[in-house]
């Protein structure tokens, strides 16, 4: 998979990230999701929402 584009927003405000942080977050998230049953390997968009 080529490098993924990742956007971080907190309460609607976009949080800037450098390339290293983008690569780390992208790798952790996509690696975890790929290991789940039922996830198509050809997915295009992945959304995660965390509320507290």
Secondary structure, 3 states (H helix, E strand, C coil): CCCCCCCEEECCEEECCCHHHHHHHHHHHHHHHHCCCCCCCCCCCCCCCCCC
